[in-house]
Amino acid sequence: MLGRLAHYIERRWNFLDMLEHVRDSRQTPPIPTSAIFLSVFGMHALRLGSLNGLEQQLQIPGRWEPLVGSVKPSADAVAYAMERCDPEPLRMMLANTARLAKRKKAFQRLYPDTYWVGALDGIETYKSKKGCCENCCQRNVGTDEKPIIEYYHREVVLQVVGVTPACILDEEPVLPGETETTAALRLLERFHARMPRFLDVLTMDAFYLQAPFAKRA
């Protein structure tokens, strides 16, 4: 099955050509970034759910070689490389895939209209009261007298809606000390510079209708 998947994504979507630009900050890595990324791609395609589950699958002889190649990473190697992955080439892959899907008429409309609609919203991808990193936001989930600090990551995501599949166009992390609207503005400025004619309508929560965002957006 993975062999057929590898053949399909390359033949129909030029996947390996786009993958050439994906990189991370490791110096002379023993496992190429492409093998790391394709392993994670296969993990999500098969809904394995975890890097440990991926590692168990990668150990099965002959199954993953058509997609990943002969050098297969461990769970620790995948985590280490993905933490150091440059997000900009991944954003370019999202943009190129969306353009290609639109040109190939791969999107099926859910409603009888002709507008291309994008939805902008924030999602929380991680939270913990124990572990944190330098990019974690934090909040008090206790009381003023007994504070309990919770660390979390939040992203702003732009996605095509009203069609299937619902394709993600871009994402931007909310950095410590800033609001979701600040991250959303960075995303929109970058997206407009890259794909100025892709969307006709932009939808968002009323939360975004604040003066700084409304004036610049």
C-alpha distance (Angstrom), angle and dihedral (degrees) to the residues before:
residue distance angle dihedral
M1 . . .
L2 3.80 . .
G3 3.79 89.4 .
R4 3.81 90.6 56.0
L5 3.81 90.3 46.2
A6 3.82 91.3 51.9
H7 3.81 90.9 49.3
Y8 3.81 92.9 47.8
I9 3.81 98.4 48.4
E10 3.79 91.3 47.9
R11 3.81 96.9 44.3
R12 3.81 96.8 44.0
W13 3.82 103.5 27.8
N14 3.82 107.1 26.3
F15 3.78 85.8 -125.4
L16 3.79 98.7 166.4
D17 3.81 92.0 50.1
M18 3.81 90.3 56.1
L19 3.79 90.5 43.7
E20 3.81 92.1 60.2
H21 3.81 89.8 78.1
V22 3.82 96.4 51.5
R23 3.80 109.9 106.1
D24 3.79 144.2 161.5
S25 3.80 135.3 -157.6
R26 3.82 98.1 -104.9
Q27 3.80 114.0 125.4
T28 3.85 114.9 -126.3
P29 3.83 92.9 -21.1
P30 3.82 117.3 -156.6
I31 3.81 89.6 -141.6
P32 3.83 116.3 50.0
T33 3.78 120.0 -122.1
S34 3.81 90.0 -119.5
A35 3.83 90.8 61.1
I36 3.81 90.2 49.5
F37 3.80 93.3 49.2
L38 3.81 94.7 44.4
S39 3.80 90.1 50.1
V40 3.81 90.5 54.3
F41 3.81 90.7 43.9
G42 3.80 89.8 53.4
M43 3.80 90.9 46.4
H44 3.81 90.9 57.4
A45 3.81 93.6 40.6
L46 3.82 89.9 55.4
R47 3.83 93.0 37.9
L48 3.78 92.9 -127.9
G49 3.78 91.9 161.0
S50 3.81 102.0 -146.9
L51 3.79 144.2 37.9
N52 3.80 89.7 -116.3
G53 3.78 89.5 56.2
L54 3.80 88.7 48.9
E55 3.81 91.9 51.7
Q56 3.80 91.2 53.2
Q57 3.80 90.4 51.5
L58 3.81 93.0 46.9
Q59 3.81 89.6 57.6
I60 3.82 91.6 63.5
P61 3.84 105.6 103.1
G62 3.79 117.2 -117.2
R63 3.80 97.8 1.6
W64 3.82 104.4 95.2
E65 3.80 101.4 28.0
P66 3.85 94.8 91.5
L67 3.81 90.0 58.0
V68 3.82 105.6 29.2
G69 3.80 104.4 23.8
S70 3.78 130.4 -126.5
V71 3.83 96.4 -57.4
K72 3.81 106.8 72.2
P73 3.81 123.7 -173.9
S74 3.80 130.6 -131.2
A75 3.81 122.7 -124.4
D76 3.81 90.5 -101.1
A77 3.81 91.9 50.4
V78 3.81 91.1 51.1
A79 3.81 92.5 49.4
Y80 3.82 92.4 46.6
A81 3.81 93.6 49.8
M82 3.81 96.5 42.8
E83 3.80 90.6 51.9
R84 3.81 87.6 58.1
C85 3.79 97.5 40.9
D86 3.80 118.2 127.8
P87 3.85 106.4 -121.5
E88 3.82 96.0 -155.9
P89 3.84 97.3 76.1
L90 3.82 88.2 46.6
R91 3.80 89.5 54.2
M92 3.80 88.5 50.5
M93 3.81 89.1 52.3
L94 3.81 90.3 53.3
A95 3.80 91.1 50.1
N96 3.80 94.6 46.0
T97 3.80 92.5 46.5
A98 3.81 91.5 50.3
R99 3.81 92.0 49.3
L100 3.79 91.6 48.1
A101 3.81 92.4 47.1
K102 3.79 90.5 51.1
R103 3.79 92.1 48.4
K104 3.81 92.0 47.8
K105 3.83 90.3 47.9
A106 3.80 89.4 -123.1
F107 3.81 92.4 147.2
Q108 3.81 116.5 90.2
R109 3.80 113.8 -153.1
L110 3.79 117.4 -127.8
Y111 3.81 94.1 -162.7
P112 3.82 133.0 39.2
D113 3.80 98.0 -107.1
T114 3.78 135.8 106.6
Y115 3.80 101.7 -139.7
W116 3.78 123.8 108.7
V117 3.79 106.2 -134.8
G118 3.79 128.2 -164.7
A119 3.81 125.6 -165.6
L120 3.80 121.0 -149.2
D121 3.79 116.9 -158.6
G122 3.79 143.7 145.2
I123 3.79 123.8 -114.6
E124 3.79 131.3 -173.3
T125 3.79 113.3 -132.0
Y126 3.80 103.3 175.1
K127 3.79 141.3 15.6
S128 3.79 134.9 172.1
K129 3.77 140.3 161.1
K130 3.81 91.1 -150.9
G131 3.79 114.2 35.6
C132 3.79 126.7 51.4
C133 3.80 142.9 159.3
E134 3.79 134.9 -153.7
N135 3.82 91.1 -90.4
C136 3.81 95.8 52.2
C137 3.78 119.9 118.0
Q138 3.79 115.1 -144.9
R139 3.79 139.1 -151.6
N140 3.77 138.8 177.7
V141 3.81 111.2 -110.9
G142 3.80 92.8 173.3
T143 3.80 128.7 59.4
D144 3.79 134.2 -75.7
E145 3.79 89.0 -103.3
K146 3.81 94.9 45.1
P147 3.79 107.9 24.3
I148 3.80 119.2 -165.8
I149 3.79 111.9 -165.9
E150 3.79 116.7 -146.7
Y151 3.80 121.3 -168.4
Y152 3.78 120.6 -149.1
H153 3.78 146.1 166.2
R154 3.78 120.7 -135.0
E155 3.79 128.3 -174.2
V156 3.78 134.4 -167.2
V157 3.81 110.6 -136.2
L158 3.81 130.8 -165.3
Q159 3.80 114.2 -157.0
V160 3.79 137.5 171.7
V161 3.82 109.9 -113.5
G162 3.79 133.9 -172.2
V163 3.80 90.3 47.2
T164 3.77 137.5 75.4
P165 2.95 127.5 -96.1
A166 3.81 93.1 39.0
C167 3.79 99.1 -137.9
I168 3.82 121.7 -155.9
L169 3.80 110.9 -132.0
D170 3.81 102.2 -174.5
E171 3.80 144.4 -23.4
E172 3.79 135.8 -154.7
P173 3.82 128.8 -167.1
V174 3.79 121.3 -124.1
L175 3.80 104.2 -125.6
P176 3.82 125.2 -144.6
G177 3.79 112.9 -77.0
E178 3.81 97.3 14.5
T179 3.80 133.8 99.7
E180 3.77 128.7 -113.8
T181 3.80 90.1 -111.0
T182 3.81 91.2 59.1
A183 3.80 90.7 55.9
A184 3.82 90.3 44.2
L185 3.81 91.1 55.8
R186 3.80 91.3 52.9
L187 3.80 89.7 50.4
L188 3.80 94.5 48.6
E189 3.80 94.1 47.2
R190 3.79 91.0 51.6
F191 3.81 93.6 43.6
H192 3.81 93.7 48.4
A193 3.79 90.9 51.1
R194 3.81 91.1 50.0
M195 3.82 102.9 36.5
P196 3.83 107.7 15.8
R197 3.84 96.2 161.8
F198 3.79 102.2 36.2
L199 3.84 97.9 93.9
D200 3.81 131.1 44.9
V201 3.81 99.2 -175.2
L202 3.80 133.3 30.1
T203 3.82 121.5 -158.0
M204 3.80 127.7 -168.2
D205 3.80 143.7 154.3
A206 3.80 119.7 -77.5
F207 3.81 85.3 -112.2
Y208 3.80 88.4 80.3
L209 3.81 93.7 58.7
Q210 3.78 93.7 95.9
A211 3.78 122.8 131.5
P212 3.84 99.3 -107.0
F213 3.80 93.2 46.6
A214 3.82 96.3 41.3
K215 3.81 92.7 50.1
R216 3.80 95.7 49.3
A217 3.80 99.6 35.2
